[in-house]
Amino acid sequence: MTVQKMGNDMAPAPGPPGLMAGYLDSLALLERLHRLLLDVIKDEFERLNILEINPVQALLLFNVGENEVTAGELKTRGYYQGSNVSYNLKKLVETGYMHHQRCEIDRRSVRVRLTPKGRELRESVEALFARHAQGMDARGVISFEAMEEMNHTLRRMERYWSDQIRYIY
């Protein structure tokens, strides 16, 4: 990393022209895309008259799928990104979409899995995503190759950010 003198402080030299602007644009796009995804799920649920759970809870159900996991594993496996996992799990259990059971070995830990009602809702979300993938392909929004390259780039960014959390330099 090159450094340039700024007063008495040493600061990293800027990267290629436009790098910071492009990075900030990418961050804003990621945030907007996530919010739009939640809105798309909300609209689909309103169309289907599913009003008892929210889009964040629906994504949680979608990501859990056929797995049985603990609340802690939801975040470590990347199934859930929010900070209020206990609230959302409680709501999903109360509404009958998820089943929970105390672990036999560690009674403090709770394992969760989808109920038949939860699997049915998951299939609705999966059908929505399939329609979107097919629609993007049909309209030429993005090719398979471009999607693969984008996913590869996003995984590299994910690794970089994860490293920043683990290894502060």
N, C-alpha and C positions, 0 to 999 in steps of 0.2 A: 504494500500500500504506500503510495507516495503521500508525503505530508507537505503542506505549505504553511509558511509562517503567517499568522494572523495576529498582529499585536504581540502580546507576550504568550499567547496560547498557541498550541500546535493543533491543527485540525486536519482531518482527511481531505485530500485534494478532491475536487469534484470529478466524477467519472466522465464518460463521453457526454458531449452536449445532449441535453434532453433526457438523460438517464433518470434524474430525479423526477422530472415531470412525468415520464412514462411510468415509473414505479408508483407514483401517487395516483395516476390514472388507473393503473391496474388494481390498486387497493380499493379505490372508489367503485370500480366495476364489480369486484368480488363482493363487496358489501351490498351493492344494489341488486346484483343477481340473486344473492341469498334472500333478500327481502322480497324480490319478485317471485321467487320460487314459493315462498310462504303464501304470497297473495294468490298464485295460481292454484295451489292446493286448497286454499280457503274458498276460492270461487268454485272449484270442482265439488267441494263438500256442500256448499250451498245449493248447487245444482242437484246434487244427490240427496239433499235434505238431511245431511249428517251435520248436526249442530252441537253435539255434546262433547266433542274434542276439538282442539285447535290444531293448526298446521304443524307446530313444533312437535306435538304429541304424535301426530300422524307420521312424521318423519322418523320419530323414535321407533314406532311400531314397524315401519318399513325396514329400518336398519337392523332391528333385532331379528326379524324373520323367523326362521325355525330354530334359532339358537336359544339356549337357556343361559342367562348370565346374571351376575351380581350387579348391583347398582354401581359399584366401583369400576367394574369391567366396561360398563357402558361408555365411560369417558376414555379409558385407556385403549379400547378397541376402535374409538372414533365413531361410535354409534350416536353419541349425544354431545353436543357442543355447549349447551347452556349451563348455567350455574345452579339452577333450581331443579335438579333431577329428581329429588325426593318428592317435590310437589307434583310434578308431571307423572311420576310412577303411581303416586297415590290416586290421582284422578283417573288414570288408565285402569287401575284395579277397581275403583269405585264404579266406573262405567262399564265394567265387564270385558274390556279389551285385553287385559293382561291378568295373569295369575301370578301370585307371589307365594313363596314358601320359605320358611326359615331353613338355613343350612343345618344339616344334622351335626356336622363337625364343629362349626363356628356359629353358635346360636345368634350372634350379633349380626351376622350376614344374612341377606335375603336374596334368594334367586328368583328371577322373573322369566316368564315366557308368555307367548301369545295364547289367548284362548281361541276357540273357533271363531268367535265374533271379531277378535283382533286379526286373525288370519284373513278373514273376509275383507276387512277394511284395508289390510295390506295389499290384497289383490287389486282393490280399486286404485290405490296409489300406483301400483306397478302398471296397471292398464293405462293410467294417465301418462306415466313416463314413457311407455311404449308408443302411445299415440304421438307424443311430442318428438320422440326420436325419429319416428317414421315421417312426421310432418316436416321436420328440419331437413331430412334427407330428400324428400319429394320436392321441397321448394329450393333446394340447393343452398340452404343456410350454412351448412358446414359439411364437409366430406368426412368420411371415416378416417382418412389419413390426417386431416387437419385436427380432428378430435383427438386422435392418438398423440399427436405432437403437443397439443394444448394440455392434455392430461399429463404427459411426460414433464412439461415445463412446470405445471402446478405441483407435481410431486417433488420436483427439485426445490421449489420454493418452500414447500411444506417441510422438507428435510432441513433446509437452511434455517427456517424459523424454529424448528424443534431443537436444532443445535444451539441456537441463540439462547434458548431457555435453559438447556442443560449445561452449556459451557460458556459462562460469561468471561469474556476476554478483556 
